[in-house]
Amino acid sequence: MEVLSSRSPKKKNKSIRTKKIRLSLILILVVFQCFYISSPFANENNQLSESSHDAVLDSILNPFQSTCYDWRGKIIPCDFKGPYAELLLGKSIPNPRFTDNKDGTVIDNLTKLVWLKNANCFGMQDWQGAVLAAKNLKEGDCGPNLDLVLSDGSSAGDWRLPTMIELCTLIDFSERDPALPNGHRFSDVQSGYYWSATTINYFEMARIVYIKSGSTCYENVKNRAGYILPVRSLKE
């Protein structure tokens, strides 16, 4: 009986160590998946949407081969340089692409999404703080600069944190610092990463976009180091 009781804790400890090692390896793979992103998407209710079934380790760039994939496994050009929305949507970019509405907002004439002009209205936030900040955004916020203060008549609840795909439609791989289309109209764009609303819940991580370079990755939702670029649908 003593022999059996002494072996049981050892087996239990070994099992726990094995689980920890497996989890650590998975997390390492997740962090390794910093990539240039692409994905097909559909327009539903004036909002760009994405599948909730994306695998955790989906990748846009395979670092060990010369073939590049979007996060659903479709082969795409590795050397693509240009407005990424052009590749995603398969149609030409309007001129002008963006319009400054002179009310603290910028409209994307391609996707018909309305973005907050001030790309640094809230400073750095963790993911939950970013969600709440976007949700509570309303007319009169983002002062005191009169050119940036929101005066579009919006109320709390009109704005939201953009999905990963919505953020990626802004990326232009021919540009750097920031990797946004020429004439983008945004103000005070930061070199750090911007939160998306797309999460990997069982790892407490969310997808992010470095607008400075156009690269993307994952970040822990509790890390208070992400910026916010709220979006809303165009009012009819």
Secondary structure, 3 states (H helix, E strand, C coil): CHHHHHHHHHHHHHHHHHHHHHHHHHHHHHHHCCEECCCCCEEECCEEECCCCCCCCCCCECCCCCCEECCCCCEECCCCCCEHHHHHHCCCCCCCCEEECCCCEEEECCCCEEEECECCCCCCECHHHHHHHHHHCCCCCCCCCCCCCCCCCCCCCCCECCCHHHHHCCCECCCCCCCCCCCCCCECCCCCEEEEEEEEHHHCEEEEEECCCCEEEEEECCCCCEECCCEEECCC
